[in-house]
Amino acid sequence: MINKGSVSKILDYIETLFPDAGCELEYHQDYELAIAVMLSAQTTDKKVNAVTRVLFHKYQTLESLAIADVKDIENIIKTIGLYRNKAKNVVLFSQKLLTDFNGILPSDKEHLTTLPGIGNKSAGVIRAEVFKIPDLAVDTHILRVSQRLGIMPKGSTPDATEKRLKELIKKERWIKAHHLFIHFGRYFCTARSPKCSNCVLKGKYCHYSEK
């Protein structure tokens, strides 16, 4: 298994590739980020941004989303995966945020995960992005990269990966590490045709290209 020093050097390298790595979801209000994160499950940030531009232009307040017709939300977001369930959750999320939290997004993970459509991973992203609370949510990119680099064994779960990464990475770097691993997996160490020939991690830390 790779140690703390190795992971730190890996992150240093990835940061040279993506020095400005950060959240790519578009939002203006805190609740908009939460909804965008909810919608991003099993789809791309690019597709989410395309539908939220329309969604948040039509429904400009949390109150308007809370009374929106689910079918109308479905029509707006139908280009993304699981859109029917997500449309229902957008309305339910808005209603519960208003009734239980006076429309103010909570920072506590236990409270966040009571909101429809918000699980542990989404709560971690929200806490880090909105409240700057150190967290390191694991998505498919981070899961793939962690296994290719030997940080985690093949078949590891997101929860186990999150726990291990938090052990290996200094807390003050969790938020940045989350974005660095995502950008690395999204644009460099891609699921198909990763740029192994141009990667300095090959051989020393990563043996994926040898398989």
Buried (B, 14 or more C-beta within 10 A) or exposed (E): EBEEEBBBBBBEBBBEBBEEBBBBBBBEBBBBBBBBBBBBBEBEBEBBBBBBEEBBEEBEEBEEBBEBEBEBBBEBBEEBBEBEEBBBBBBBBBBBBBEEBEBEBBBEBEBBBEBBBBBBBBBBBBBBBBBEBBBBBBBEBBBBBBBBBBBBEEEBEBEBBBBBBBEBBEEEBBBBBBBBBBBBBBEBBBEEEBBBEEBEBBEEBBEBBEE
